[in-house]
């Protein structure tokens, strides 16, 4: 059974440190990727607002949001999950029917401090902040811990460092292996220069994950760029 992967939307950094940008000059968003494996149609990092993402799905894959069976988040940063929010308050979200997944380590790393922040905000009587945190907690609870195998020949690949539990997706094809990296490998420039994002939670672990990504994959989908051939591999 073949597995199909295609980029639905190419992301970008709000401020690209390797372009000497110190402050945001654009709206940052993540690369969104589609994986079709058997009966599962998995959308990775639905970063654009739902109406825009729906149009991109139609353009790139002849699909509608209701065709997505699963959503996977490489990490819980807000930029990666705009498409999960409803277009209007109180309306259903475009992917509410789907199963939402996130790596278990990321879920735990985010959930504990988030709950603590919510308790502190409620105790301080900061209702506005508490309501914002309540929405974050509800969204995180909606995300189930991802299984090690997302589909046939589609596996989780932990890449911690940029966030504590960042997790990529490894697709084993007949001729080559492809890794959806999330922000563990941010852009082509980061790949070529061997750099990780400077705001990584743990820079040393991020560097180790970067090296593991380069070691295993023939093709890479950076977190904020298009599909690229691993420059350390021989042509195929």
C-alpha positions in Angstrom: 0.0 0.0 0.0 1.5 3.4 -1.0 1.7 6.4 1.2 1.2 9.9 -0.3 2.7 13.0 1.1 2.3 16.5 -0.2 2.9 20.0 1.1 -0.4 21.9 1.4 1.0 25.3 2.5 4.6 26.5 2.8 5.3 28.2 6.1 7.6 31.1 7.1 9.2 32.6 10.1 7.9 35.9 11.4 11.5 37.0 11.8 14.2 34.9 10.0 17.4 35.1 12.1 19.5 33.9 9.2 18.2 36.8 7.1 19.4 39.2 9.8 15.8 39.9 10.9 15.7 40.9 14.6 12.0 41.7 14.9 8.8 40.3 13.1 8.4 41.5 9.6 5.6 39.1 8.5 3.0 36.8 10.0 4.7 33.6 10.9 3.0 30.3 10.1 4.1 26.7 9.8 4.4 24.4 6.8 1.2 22.3 6.6 1.6 18.8 5.2 -0.9 16.1 4.1 -0.3 12.4 4.6 -2.5 9.7 3.0 -1.9 6.3 4.4 -4.6 3.7 3.9 -7.9 4.9 5.4 -6.2 7.8 7.2 -5.9 11.3 5.8 -3.6 13.1 8.2 -3.1 16.9 8.3 0.1 18.0 10.0 0.3 21.4 11.6 -2.8 23.2 10.3 -1.3 26.6 10.7 -3.4 28.9 8.5 -6.9 30.0 9.5 -9.5 27.4 8.6 -11.1 29.2 5.6 -7.6 29.7 4.0 -6.5 26.2 4.8 -9.8 24.8 3.3 -9.0 26.6 0.0 -5.4 25.2 0.0 -6.6 21.7 0.6 -8.8 22.0 -2.5 -6.0 23.5 -4.6 -3.3 21.1 -3.6 -5.1 17.8 -3.0 -8.8 18.1 -4.2 -9.9 17.6 -0.6 -12.3 19.4 1.8 -11.7 19.8 5.5 -14.3 17.1 6.2 -12.1 14.6 4.3 -9.4 14.9 7.0 -9.5 12.0 9.5 -6.7 13.0 11.8 -4.7 16.1 12.7 -1.2 15.9 14.1 0.6 18.8 15.8 4.4 18.6 15.9 4.2 20.9 18.9 1.7 23.1 20.7 2.9 26.5 19.7 -0.1 28.7 18.7 1.3 29.4 15.2 0.9 25.7 14.3 -2.8 25.3 15.1 -4.7 28.3 13.9 -6.7 26.1 11.6 -8.2 24.2 14.6 -10.0 27.4 15.8 -13.5 28.1 14.5 -13.9 30.9 12.0 -16.5 32.5 14.3 -17.0 32.2 18.0 -19.5 29.5 18.8 -19.3 27.9 15.4 -17.9 24.4 14.9 -14.3 24.2 13.8 -13.4 22.9 10.4 -11.7 19.8 11.8 -13.8 19.1 14.9 -14.9 15.8 13.3 -11.3 14.6 13.1 -9.1 12.9 15.7 -6.4 15.3 17.0 -3.0 14.0 18.0 0.1 15.4 19.6 3.2 13.7 21.0 2.7 12.6 24.6 5.8 14.3 25.9 4.7 17.6 24.4 1.3 17.2 25.8 2.7 16.6 29.3 5.3 19.4 29.0 2.7 21.9 28.0 -0.2 20.7 30.3 1.5 20.9 33.7 2.6 24.6 33.5 -0.6 25.5 31.7 -2.7 24.2 34.5 -0.5 26.0 37.1 -0.9 29.3 35.2 -4.7 28.8 35.1 -4.8 28.2 38.9 -2.7 31.3 39.5 -4.8 33.5 37.2 -8.0 32.2 38.9 -6.6 32.8 42.3 -5.5 36.3 41.4 -9.0 37.1 40.0 -7.7 37.8 36.5 -10.8 36.6 34.7 -9.6 37.6 31.2 -6.4 35.7 31.5 -8.2 32.8 33.1 -10.6 32.5 30.2 -7.8 32.6 27.7 -6.0 29.8 29.6 -9.2 27.8 29.9 -9.5 27.8 26.1 -5.8 26.6 25.8 -6.4 23.9 28.3 -9.6 22.8 26.5 -7.7 22.6 23.2 -4.9 20.6 24.7 -7.3 18.2 26.3 -8.9 17.7 22.9 -5.5 16.5 21.6 -5.0 12.8 22.3 -1.5 11.4 22.8 -0.3 10.2 19.4 0.4 6.5 18.9 3.9 5.5 17.8 2.5 4.5 14.4 0.2 7.0 12.8 -0.5 4.9 9.7 1.1 2.2 7.5 4.8 3.2 7.2 4.1 6.4 9.1 5.8 6.7 12.5 6.4 9.3 15.2 10.0 10.6 15.3 10.8 12.5 18.6 12.8 15.7 18.0 12.8 17.4 21.4 14.7 20.7 22.0 13.0 23.5 20.3 10.0 22.6 22.5 10.4 19.9 25.2 8.3 17.3 23.3 8.5 18.3 19.7 7.8 15.3 17.5 8.2 14.8 13.8 6.7 12.3 11.4 8.8 9.7 9.5 7.4 8.3 6.3 9.2 5.2 5.0 8.8 5.1 1.2 9.9 2.3 -1.1 12.7 4.5 -2.5 13.4 7.1 0.2 12.6 8.2 3.7 10.9 11.5 4.4 10.8 13.3 7.7 8.4 16.1 8.6 10.6 18.0 10.9 8.5 20.7 12.5 10.6 23.5 13.9 13.5 21.0 14.7 14.7 22.0 11.2 13.1 25.3 10.5 14.2 26.4 7.0 16.5 25.5 4.1 19.0 28.1 5.5 19.0 26.4 8.9 19.5 23.1 7.2 22.4 24.3 5.0 24.1 26.2 7.9 23.4 23.5 10.6 21.6 26.0 12.8 18.7 25.5 15.2 16.2 28.2 16.2 17.8 30.5 18.8 14.6 30.5 21.0 14.8 26.7 21.5 13.8 25.6 25.0 16.9 23.4 25.1 19.5 24.4 22.5 21.7 21.4 23.1 18.9 18.9 22.7 17.7 20.8 19.7 21.1 20.4 18.1 21.0 16.6 18.8 17.6 16.3 17.2 18.7 18.3 14.2 21.6 15.9 13.8 19.2 12.9 14.1 16.9 14.3 11.4 19.8 14.7 9.0 21.1 11.3 9.8 17.8 9.4 9.0 16.0 11.2 6.2 16.5 11.4 2.5 13.9 14.1 2.1 13.0 16.8 4.7 10.0 19.0 5.3 11.3 21.9 7.4 8.9 23.5 9.8 8.8 26.8 7.8 9.9 25.8 4.3 9.2 23.5 1.4 10.2 19.9 0.9 13.9 19.6 0.3 16.5 16.9 -0.5 18.8 16.2 2.4 22.1 17.8 1.2 24.2 15.2 3.1 22.7 12.3 1.2 23.8 11.1 -2.2 21.5 11.8 -5.2 18.9 9.2 -5.9 
